[in-house]
């Protein structure tokens, strides 16, 4: 009968091992969407920078066209005023036209200054567009590598999960239903760990003292059935005790890993 309890404990320990690995793999898998979102955000920011620099470049082009047009229109007016000058009869009218010509020439000069300024700026805008496009290409190239790495991580994690779930199904098949329910309840309560090794007369999980007579019982008493497991009185985890191996002798076999027993089960 002792062997029966040891076998159940060993199966529970195997199950716990699988569940802990499942938790690790699922945690790994859960980090991937955030990594993908960070890559997407970097690409989006680089694209926005390109659009921004192109918008500035476009606005500069429009300004230049406008100032070029202004120059042409003021020049046209000057020509018109000069034509009219030849036809005026009075000195007053002549002076008035001269004044218009001067005003128009001042406007030409102003528009030419603005045009020149925007032509100088244009070089800077062109540089910014080229730099932002180069940056976007680098970010996109890097993102491709990062995304395929994440895809590989995801595929590996999903493969691990499938293998672990198959392993879990095999372990679960060996465990009586009521014990499995109990195990699952403790797992939910304690974030994945339902079994605790008794070490130095304490529960290996919560650290509460396990009374010596309980340990003696665990070591001595043999279970009659699968309900005869010991539990920590504080955290309710299923306790197991591993007999220390004799000095110099290496620990061996699953029977030595889990030795516990009988009669105190509350579940
Ligand atoms: Zn405990």
py3Dmol code that shows the C-alpha trace and the ligand (Angstrom):
import py3Dmol

protein = """\
ATOM      1  CA  UNK A   1       0.000   0.000   0.000  1.00  0.00           C
ATOM      2  CA  UNK A   2       2.888   2.305   0.696  1.00  0.00           C
ATOM      3  CA  UNK A   3       3.860   1.862  -2.886  1.00  0.00           C
ATOM      4  CA  UNK A   4       0.371   3.002  -3.931  1.00  0.00           C
ATOM      5  CA  UNK A   5       0.643   6.312  -2.065  1.00  0.00           C
ATOM      6  CA  UNK A   6       4.169   6.828  -3.282  1.00  0.00           C
ATOM      7  CA  UNK A   7       2.987   6.216  -6.801  1.00  0.00           C
ATOM      8  CA  UNK A   8       0.173   8.767  -6.442  1.00  0.00           C
ATOM      9  CA  UNK A   9       2.546  11.326  -4.938  1.00  0.00           C
ATOM     10  CA  UNK A  10       4.994  10.695  -7.736  1.00  0.00           C
ATOM     11  CA  UNK A  11       2.218  11.186 -10.296  1.00  0.00           C
ATOM     12  CA  UNK A  12       1.134  14.403  -8.563  1.00  0.00           C
ATOM     13  CA  UNK A  13       4.744  15.603  -8.537  1.00  0.00           C
ATOM     14  CA  UNK A  14       5.015  14.804 -12.241  1.00  0.00           C
ATOM     15  CA  UNK A  15       1.779  16.723 -12.829  1.00  0.00           C
ATOM     16  CA  UNK A  16       3.073  19.653 -10.816  1.00  0.00           C
ATOM     17  CA  UNK A  17       6.310  19.605 -12.808  1.00  0.00           C
ATOM     18  CA  UNK A  18       4.309  19.734 -16.035  1.00  0.00           C
ATOM     19  CA  UNK A  19       2.034  22.481 -14.688  1.00  0.00           C
ATOM     20  CA  UNK A  20       4.977  24.616 -13.583  1.00  0.00           C
ATOM     21  CA  UNK A  21       6.569  24.255 -17.024  1.00  0.00           C
ATOM     22  CA  UNK A  22       3.207  25.096 -18.621  1.00  0.00           C
ATOM     23  CA  UNK A  23       3.011  28.251 -16.510  1.00  0.00           C
ATOM     24  CA  UNK A  24       6.525  29.239 -17.609  1.00  0.00           C
ATOM     25  CA  UNK A  25       5.827  28.636 -21.296  1.00  0.00           C
ATOM     26  CA  UNK A  26       2.458  30.452 -21.124  1.00  0.00           C
ATOM     27  CA  UNK A  27       4.144  33.399 -19.361  1.00  0.00           C
ATOM     28  CA  UNK A  28       6.748  33.449 -22.149  1.00  0.00           C
ATOM     29  CA  UNK A  29       3.985  33.349 -24.765  1.00  0.00           C
ATOM     30  CA  UNK A  30       2.102  36.155 -23.004  1.00  0.00           C
ATOM     31  CA  UNK A  31       5.068  38.553 -23.362  1.00  0.00           C
ATOM     32  CA  UNK A  32       5.039  38.261 -27.171  1.00  0.00           C
ATOM     33  CA  UNK A  33       2.033  40.515 -28.027  1.00  0.00           C
ATOM     34  CA  UNK A  34       3.659  43.372 -26.087  1.00  0.00           C
ATOM     35  CA  UNK A  35       6.910  42.863 -28.019  1.00  0.00           C
ATOM     36  CA  UNK A  36       4.967  42.883 -31.303  1.00  0.00           C
ATOM     37  CA  UNK A  37       3.121  46.044 -30.261  1.00  0.00           C
ATOM     38  CA  UNK A  38       6.448  47.753 -29.484  1.00  0.00           C
ATOM     39  CA  UNK A  39       7.784  46.880 -32.939  1.00  0.00           C
ATOM     40  CA  UNK A  40       4.555  48.132 -34.566  1.00  0.00           C
ATOM     41  CA  UNK A  41       4.841  51.380 -32.586  1.00  0.00           C
ATOM     42  CA  UNK A  42       8.455  51.918 -33.723  1.00  0.00           C
ATOM     43  CA  UNK A  43       7.476  51.374 -37.378  1.00  0.00           C
ATOM     44  CA  UNK A  44       4.440  53.659 -37.015  1.00  0.00           C
ATOM     45  CA  UNK A  45       6.583  56.412 -35.453  1.00  0.00           C
ATOM     46  CA  UNK A  46       9.135  56.159 -38.276  1.00  0.00           C
ATOM     47  CA  UNK A  47       6.330  56.318 -40.873  1.00  0.00           C
ATOM     48  CA  UNK A  48       4.824  59.358 -39.135  1.00  0.00           C
ATOM     49  CA  UNK A  49       8.250  61.046 -39.222  1.00  0.00           C
ATOM     50  CA  UNK A  50       8.453  60.465 -42.997  1.00  0.00           C
ATOM     51  CA  UNK A  51       4.961  61.876 -43.493  1.00  0.00           C
ATOM     52  CA  UNK A  52       5.788  64.869 -41.327  1.00  0.00           C
ATOM     53  CA  UNK A  53       8.976  65.642 -43.236  1.00  0.00           C
ATOM     54  CA  UNK A  54       7.191  65.197 -46.582  1.00  0.00           C
ATOM     55  CA  UNK A  55       4.405  67.540 -45.450  1.00  0.00           C
ATOM     56  CA  UNK A  56       7.010  70.198 -44.591  1.00  0.00           C
ATOM     57  CA  UNK A  57       8.677  69.651 -47.962  1.00  0.00           C
ATOM     58  CA  UNK A  58       5.330  70.002 -49.759  1.00  0.00           C
ATOM     59  CA  UNK A  59       4.456  73.163 -47.864  1.00  0.00           C
ATOM     60  CA  UNK A  60       7.849  74.591 -48.790  1.00  0.00           C
ATOM     61  CA  UNK A  61       7.226  73.770 -52.479  1.00  0.00           C
ATOM     62  CA  UNK A  62       3.826  75.503 -52.345  1.00  0.00           C
ATOM     63  CA  UNK A  63       5.373  78.580 -50.700  1.00  0.00           C
ATOM     64  CA  UNK A  64       8.059  78.765 -53.368  1.00  0.00           C
ATOM     65  CA  UNK A  65       5.462  78.532 -56.165  1.00  0.00           C
ATOM     66  CA  UNK A  66       3.390  81.224 -54.499  1.00  0.00           C
ATOM     67  CA  UNK A  67       6.365  83.581 -54.125  1.00  0.00           C
ATOM     68  CA  UNK A  68       7.442  82.890 -57.743  1.00  0.00           C
ATOM     69  CA  UNK A  69       3.913  83.767 -58.849  1.00  0.00           C
ATOM     70  CA  UNK A  70       3.948  86.911 -56.679  1.00  0.00           C
ATOM     71  CA  UNK A  71       7.184  88.007 -58.327  1.00  0.00           C
ATOM     72  CA  UNK A  72       5.680  87.432 -61.808  1.00  0.00           C
ATOM     73  CA  UNK A  73       2.487  89.316 -60.962  1.00  0.00           C
ATOM     74  CA  UNK A  74       4.332  92.332 -59.542  1.00  0.00           C
ATOM     75  CA  UNK A  75       6.638  92.360 -62.571  1.00  0.00           C
ATOM     76  CA  UNK A  76       3.565  92.318 -64.825  1.00  0.00           C
ATOM     77  CA  UNK A  77       2.151  95.326 -62.973  1.00  0.00           C
ATOM     78  CA  UNK A  78       5.427  97.205 -63.337  1.00  0.00           C
ATOM     79  CA  UNK A  79       5.305  96.596 -67.101  1.00  0.00           C
ATOM     80  CA  UNK A  80       1.694  97.817 -67.157  1.00  0.00           C
ATOM     81  CA  UNK A  81       2.508 101.009 -65.177  1.00  0.00           C
ATOM     82  CA  UNK A  82       5.470 101.713 -67.462  1.00  0.00           C
ATOM     83  CA  UNK A  83       3.206 101.346 -70.524  1.00  0.00           C
ATOM     84  CA  UNK A  84       0.754 103.761 -68.953  1.00  0.00           C
ATOM     85  CA  UNK A  85       3.571 106.224 -68.166  1.00  0.00           C
ATOM     86  CA  UNK A  86       4.067 106.913 -71.877  1.00  0.00           C
ATOM     87  CA  UNK A  87       0.407 107.887 -72.213  1.00  0.00           C
ATOM     88  CA  UNK A  88      -0.052 110.195 -69.183  1.00  0.00           C
ATOM     89  CA  UNK A  89      -0.626 113.876 -69.823  1.00  0.00           C
ATOM     90  CA  UNK A  90       0.031 115.460 -66.421  1.00  0.00           C
ATOM     91  CA  UNK A  91       3.021 115.587 -64.206  1.00  0.00           C
ATOM     92  CA  UNK A  92       0.824 114.563 -61.283  1.00  0.00           C
ATOM     93  CA  UNK A  93      -0.392 111.426 -63.018  1.00  0.00           C
ATOM     94  CA  UNK A  94       3.202 110.596 -64.006  1.00  0.00           C
ATOM     95  CA  UNK A  95       4.343 110.894 -60.385  1.00  0.00           C
ATOM     96  CA  UNK A  96       1.476 108.743 -59.220  1.00  0.00           C
ATOM     97  CA  UNK A  97       2.466 106.005 -61.681  1.00  0.00           C
ATOM     98  CA  UNK A  98       6.117 106.284 -60.672  1.00  0.00           C
ATOM     99  CA  UNK A  99       5.029 105.783 -57.105  1.00  0.00           C
ATOM    100  CA  UNK A 100       3.060 102.648 -58.104  1.00  0.00           C
ATOM    101  CA  UNK A 101       6.128 101.329 -59.918  1.00  0.00           C
ATOM    102  CA  UNK A 102       8.285 101.852 -56.820  1.00  0.00           C
ATOM    103  CA  UNK A 103       5.716 100.138 -54.627  1.00  0.00           C
ATOM    104  CA  UNK A 104       5.536  97.178 -57.029  1.00  0.00           C
ATOM    105  CA  UNK A 105       9.308  96.907 -57.210  1.00  0.00           C
ATOM    106  CA  UNK A 106       9.457  96.849 -53.428  1.00  0.00           C
ATOM    107  CA  UNK A 107       6.941  93.983 -53.486  1.00  0.00           C
ATOM    108  CA  UNK A 108       9.053  92.158 -56.081  1.00  0.00           C
ATOM    109  CA  UNK A 109      12.055  92.499 -53.850  1.00  0.00           C
ATOM    110  CA  UNK A 110      10.137  91.247 -50.809  1.00  0.00           C
ATOM    111  CA  UNK A 111       8.793  88.215 -52.694  1.00  0.00           C
ATOM    112  CA  UNK A 112      12.241  87.449 -54.084  1.00  0.00           C
ATOM    113  CA  UNK A 113      13.676  87.501 -50.558  1.00  0.00           C
ATOM    114  CA  UNK A 114      10.988  85.127 -49.365  1.00  0.00           C
ATOM    115  CA  UNK A 115      11.557  82.891 -52.376  1.00  0.00           C
ATOM    116  CA  UNK A 116      15.293  82.784 -51.731  1.00  0.00           C
ATOM    117  CA  UNK A 117      14.705  81.978 -48.091  1.00  0.00           C
ATOM    118  CA  UNK A 118      12.388  79.083 -49.016  1.00  0.00           C
ATOM    119  CA  UNK A 119      14.894  77.839 -51.620  1.00  0.00           C
ATOM    120  CA  UNK A 120      17.531  77.671 -48.893  1.00  0.00           C
ATOM    121  CA  UNK A 121      15.037  75.906 -46.599  1.00  0.00           C
ATOM    122  CA  UNK A 122      14.182  73.471 -49.394  1.00  0.00           C
ATOM    123  CA  UNK A 123      17.621  71.869 -49.137  1.00  0.00           C
ATOM    124  CA  UNK A 124      17.058  71.283 -45.439  1.00  0.00           C
ATOM    125  CA  UNK A 125      13.580  69.798 -46.063  1.00  0.00           C
ATOM    126  CA  UNK A 126      14.974  67.500 -48.771  1.00  0.00           C
ATOM    127  CA  UNK A 127      17.653  66.323 -46.348  1.00  0.00           C
ATOM    128  CA  UNK A 128      15.050  65.655 -43.662  1.00  0.00           C
ATOM    129  CA  UNK A 129      12.892  63.628 -46.054  1.00  0.00           C
ATOM    130  CA  UNK A 130      15.889  61.533 -47.117  1.00  0.00           C
ATOM    131  CA  UNK A 131      16.994  61.024 -43.500  1.00  0.00           C
ATOM    132  CA  UNK A 132      13.512  60.023 -42.323  1.00  0.00           C
ATOM    133  CA  UNK A 133      13.106  57.609 -45.263  1.00  0.00           C
ATOM    134  CA  UNK A 134      16.470  56.057 -44.482  1.00  0.00           C
ATOM    135  CA  UNK A 135      15.467  55.736 -40.849  1.00  0.00           C
ATOM    136  CA  UNK A 136      12.135  54.125 -41.791  1.00  0.00           C
ATOM    137  CA  UNK A 137      13.921  51.598 -43.984  1.00  0.00           C
ATOM    138  CA  UNK A 138      16.253  50.676 -41.130  1.00  0.00           C
ATOM    139  CA  UNK A 139      13.377  50.384 -38.662  1.00  0.00           C
ATOM    140  CA  UNK A 140      11.390  48.241 -41.121  1.00  0.00           C
ATOM    141  CA  UNK A 141      14.374  45.998 -41.842  1.00  0.00           C
ATOM    142  CA  UNK A 142      14.979  45.528 -38.128  1.00  0.00           C
ATOM    143  CA  UNK A 143      11.256  44.930 -37.550  1.00  0.00           C
ATOM    144  CA  UNK A 144      11.226  42.138 -40.126  1.00  0.00           C
ATOM    145  CA  UNK A 145      13.981  40.326 -38.235  1.00  0.00           C
ATOM    146  CA  UNK A 146      12.350  40.979 -34.870  1.00  0.00           C
ATOM    147  CA  UNK A 147       8.943  39.795 -36.084  1.00  0.00           C
ATOM    148  CA  UNK A 148      10.289  36.547 -37.494  1.00  0.00           C
ATOM    149  CA  UNK A 149      12.132  35.968 -34.212  1.00  0.00           C
ATOM    150  CA  UNK A 150       8.860  36.503 -32.326  1.00  0.00           C
ATOM    151  CA  UNK A 151       7.023  34.170 -34.747  1.00  0.00           C
ATOM    152  CA  UNK A 152       9.668  31.517 -34.088  1.00  0.00           C
ATOM    153  CA  UNK A 153       9.355  32.048 -30.311  1.00  0.00           C
ATOM    154  CA  UNK A 154       5.579  31.772 -30.605  1.00  0.00           C
ATOM    155  CA  UNK A 155       5.754  28.585 -32.670  1.00  0.00           C
ATOM    156  CA  UNK A 156       8.254  27.073 -30.210  1.00  0.00           C
ATOM    157  CA  UNK A 157       6.099  28.005 -27.217  1.00  0.00           C
ATOM    158  CA  UNK A 158       2.961  26.578 -28.846  1.00  0.00           C
ATOM    159  CA  UNK A 159       4.817  23.377 -29.657  1.00  0.00           C
ATOM    160  CA  UNK A 160       6.040  23.169 -26.042  1.00  0.00           C
ATOM    161  CA  UNK A 161       2.493  23.738 -24.789  1.00  0.00           C
ATOM    162  CA  UNK A 162       1.091  21.004 -27.027  1.00  0.00           C
ATOM    163  CA  UNK A 163       3.755  18.573 -25.794  1.00  0.00           C
ATOM    164  CA  UNK A 164       3.219  19.565 -22.154  1.00  0.00           C
ATOM    165  CA  UNK A 165      -0.554  19.266 -22.477  1.00  0.00           C
ATOM    166  CA  UNK A 166      -0.147  15.752 -23.883  1.00  0.00           C
ATOM    167  CA  UNK A 167       2.164  14.985 -20.962  1.00  0.00           C
ATOM    168  CA  UNK A 168      -0.397  16.494 -18.580  1.00  0.00           C
ATOM    169  CA  UNK A 169      -3.196  14.359 -20.031  1.00  0.00           C
ATOM    170  CA  UNK A 170      -1.081  11.256 -19.427  1.00  0.00           C
ATOM    171  CA  UNK A 171      -0.364  12.300 -15.821  1.00  0.00           C
ATOM    172  CA  UNK A 172      -3.982  13.247 -15.154  1.00  0.00           C
ATOM    173  CA  UNK A 173      -5.217   9.862 -16.387  1.00  0.00           C
ATOM    174  CA  UNK A 174      -3.367   8.253 -13.487  1.00  0.00           C
ATOM    175  CA  UNK A 175      -4.948  10.430 -10.801  1.00  0.00           C
ATOM    176  CA  UNK A 176      -8.323   9.716  -9.163  1.00  0.00           C
ATOM    177  CA  UNK A 177     -10.860  12.398  -9.979  1.00  0.00           C
ATOM    178  CA  UNK A 178     -11.472  13.638  -6.420  1.00  0.00           C
ATOM    179  CA  UNK A 179      -7.737  14.003  -5.859  1.00  0.00           C
ATOM    180  CA  UNK A 180      -7.349  15.828  -9.153  1.00  0.00           C
ATOM    181  CA  UNK A 181     -10.159  18.243  -8.174  1.00  0.00           C
ATOM    182  CA  UNK A 182      -8.394  18.839  -4.892  1.00  0.00           C
ATOM    183  CA  UNK A 183      -5.073  19.389  -6.674  1.00  0.00           C
ATOM    184  CA  UNK A 184      -6.680  21.835  -9.134  1.00  0.00           C
ATOM    185  CA  UNK A 185      -8.294  23.763  -6.271  1.00  0.00           C
ATOM    186  CA  UNK A 186      -4.947  24.216  -4.501  1.00  0.00           C
ATOM    187  CA  UNK A 187      -3.267  25.129  -7.786  1.00  0.00           C
ATOM    188  CA  UNK A 188      -5.852  27.878  -8.363  1.00  0.00           C
ATOM    189  CA  UNK A 189      -5.487  29.110  -4.799  1.00  0.00           C
ATOM    190  CA  UNK A 190      -1.685  29.118  -4.800  1.00  0.00           C
ATOM    191  CA  UNK A 191      -0.797  30.177  -8.336  1.00  0.00           C
ATOM    192  CA  UNK A 192       0.269  26.811  -9.648  1.00  0.00           C
ATOM    193  CA  UNK A 193       2.000  24.937  -6.833  1.00  0.00           C
ATOM    194  CA  UNK A 194      -0.101  22.322  -5.024  1.00  0.00           C
ATOM    195  CA  UNK A 195       2.609  20.157  -3.481  1.00  0.00           C
ATOM    196  CA  UNK A 196       5.203  21.089  -0.914  1.00  0.00           C
ATOM    197  CA  UNK A 197       8.181  19.148   0.318  1.00  0.00           C
ATOM    198  CA  UNK A 198       8.676  18.933   4.074  1.00  0.00           C
ATOM    199  CA  UNK A 199      12.130  20.272   4.802  1.00  0.00           C
ATOM    200  CA  UNK A 200      13.683  20.985   8.179  1.00  0.00           C
ATOM    201  CA  UNK A 201      10.317  20.184   9.735  1.00  0.00           C
ATOM    202  CA  UNK A 202       8.636  22.959   7.779  1.00  0.00           C
ATOM    203  CA  UNK A 203       6.257  23.171   4.857  1.00  0.00           C
ATOM    204  CA  UNK A 204       8.561  23.913   1.929  1.00  0.00           C
ATOM    205  CA  UNK A 205       6.003  26.319   0.443  1.00  0.00           C
ATOM    206  CA  UNK A 206       4.619  28.421   3.311  1.00  0.00           C
ATOM    207  CA  UNK A 207       7.303  27.754   5.923  1.00  0.00           C
ATOM    208  CA  UNK A 208       4.947  26.738   8.720  1.00  0.00           C
ATOM    209  CA  UNK A 209       6.187  24.087  11.142  1.00  0.00           C
ATOM    210  CA  UNK A 210       5.044  20.560  10.432  1.00  0.00           C
ATOM    211  CA  UNK A 211       4.752  18.806  13.774  1.00  0.00           C
ATOM    212  CA  UNK A 212       7.266  15.997  14.313  1.00  0.00           C
ATOM    213  CA  UNK A 213       4.584  13.379  14.920  1.00  0.00           C
ATOM    214  CA  UNK A 214       3.034  14.275  11.576  1.00  0.00           C
ATOM    215  CA  UNK A 215       6.385  13.803   9.911  1.00  0.00           C
ATOM    216  CA  UNK A 216       6.780  10.502  11.724  1.00  0.00           C
ATOM    217  CA  UNK A 217       3.338   9.493  10.490  1.00  0.00           C
ATOM    218  CA  UNK A 218       4.202  10.578   6.983  1.00  0.00           C
ATOM    219  CA  UNK A 219       7.297   8.444   7.052  1.00  0.00           C
ATOM    220  CA  UNK A 220       5.781   5.477   8.772  1.00  0.00           C
ATOM    221  CA  UNK A 221       2.126   5.131   8.092  1.00  0.00           C
ATOM    222  CA  UNK A 222       1.122   3.479   4.931  1.00  0.00           C
ATOM    223  CA  UNK A 223      -1.812   4.727   2.973  1.00  0.00           C
ATOM    224  CA  UNK A 224      -4.910   2.708   2.632  1.00  0.00           C
ATOM    225  CA  UNK A 225      -6.131   4.683  -0.367  1.00  0.00           C
ATOM    226  CA  UNK A 226      -5.565   7.887  -2.304  1.00  0.00           C
ATOM    227  CA  UNK A 227      -7.257  10.071   0.317  1.00  0.00           C
ATOM    228  CA  UNK A 228      -4.563   9.349   2.815  1.00  0.00           C
ATOM    229  CA  UNK A 229      -2.285  12.193   1.939  1.00  0.00           C
ATOM    230  CA  UNK A 230      -0.992  14.772   4.384  1.00  0.00           C
ATOM    231  CA  UNK A 231      -1.668  18.439   4.036  1.00  0.00           C
ATOM    232  CA  UNK A 232      -0.059  21.533   5.432  1.00  0.00           C
ATOM    233  CA  UNK A 233      -2.422  22.784   8.130  1.00  0.00           C
ATOM    234  CA  UNK A 234      -1.729  26.370   7.128  1.00  0.00           C
ATOM    235  CA  UNK A 235      -1.621  26.511   3.329  1.00  0.00           C
ATOM    236  CA  UNK A 236      -3.408  23.164   2.677  1.00  0.00           C
ATOM    237  CA  UNK A 237      -0.813  22.074   0.137  1.00  0.00           C
ATOM    238  CA  UNK A 238      -0.219  18.350  -0.233  1.00  0.00           C
ATOM    239  CA  UNK A 239       2.937  17.507   1.701  1.00  0.00           C
ATOM    240  CA  UNK A 240       5.568  15.008   0.714  1.00  0.00           C
ATOM    241  CA  UNK A 241       8.714  13.881   2.404  1.00  0.00           C
ATOM    242  CA  UNK A 242      11.881  12.779   0.722  1.00  0.00           C
ATOM    243  CA  UNK A 243      14.005  10.417   2.769  1.00  0.00           C
ATOM    244  CA  UNK A 244      17.574  11.707   2.878  1.00  0.00           C
ATOM    245  CA  UNK A 245      19.819   9.398   0.916  1.00  0.00           C
ATOM    246  CA  UNK A 246      22.404   7.510   2.970  1.00  0.00           C
ATOM    247  CA  UNK A 247      25.764   9.318   3.066  1.00  0.00           C
ATOM    248  CA  UNK A 248      27.633   8.800  -0.183  1.00  0.00           C
ATOM    249  CA  UNK A 249      24.798   6.964  -1.910  1.00  0.00           C
ATOM    250  CA  UNK A 250      23.292   8.889  -4.800  1.00  0.00           C
ATOM    251  CA  UNK A 251      19.563   9.432  -4.701  1.00  0.00           C
ATOM    252  CA  UNK A 252      17.816   7.159  -7.115  1.00  0.00           C
ATOM    253  CA  UNK A 253      14.459   6.334  -8.523  1.00  0.00           C
ATOM    254  CA  UNK A 254      11.109   8.057  -8.213  1.00  0.00           C
ATOM    255  CA  UNK A 255      10.250   6.026  -5.111  1.00  0.00           C
ATOM    256  CA  UNK A 256      12.903   7.973  -3.246  1.00  0.00           C
ATOM    257  CA  UNK A 257      11.659  11.336  -4.426  1.00  0.00           C
ATOM    258  CA  UNK A 258       8.255  11.084  -2.868  1.00  0.00           C
ATOM    259  CA  UNK A 259       7.722   9.246   0.299  1.00  0.00           C
ATOM    260  CA  UNK A 260       4.695  10.135   2.292  1.00  0.00           C
ATOM    261  CA  UNK A 261       1.553   8.661   3.615  1.00  0.00           C
ATOM    262  CA  UNK A 262      -1.669   8.108   5.311  1.00  0.00           C
ATOM    263  CA  UNK A 263      -4.605   8.865   7.479  1.00  0.00           C
ATOM    264  CA  UNK A 264      -4.548  12.654   7.917  1.00  0.00           C
ATOM    265  CA  UNK A 265      -6.234  13.559   4.686  1.00  0.00           C
ATOM    266  CA  UNK A 266      -8.862  16.199   4.967  1.00  0.00           C
ATOM    267  CA  UNK A 267      -9.965  15.966   1.402  1.00  0.00           C
TER     268      UNK A 267
END
"""
ligand_1 = """\
1
ZN
Zn 2.162 25.181 3.974
"""
view = py3Dmol.view(width=600, height=400)
view.addModel(protein, "pdb")
view.setStyle({"model": 0}, {"cartoon": {"style": "trace"}})
view.addModel(ligand_1, "xyz")
view.setStyle({"model": 1}, {"stick": {}})
view.zoomTo()
view.show()
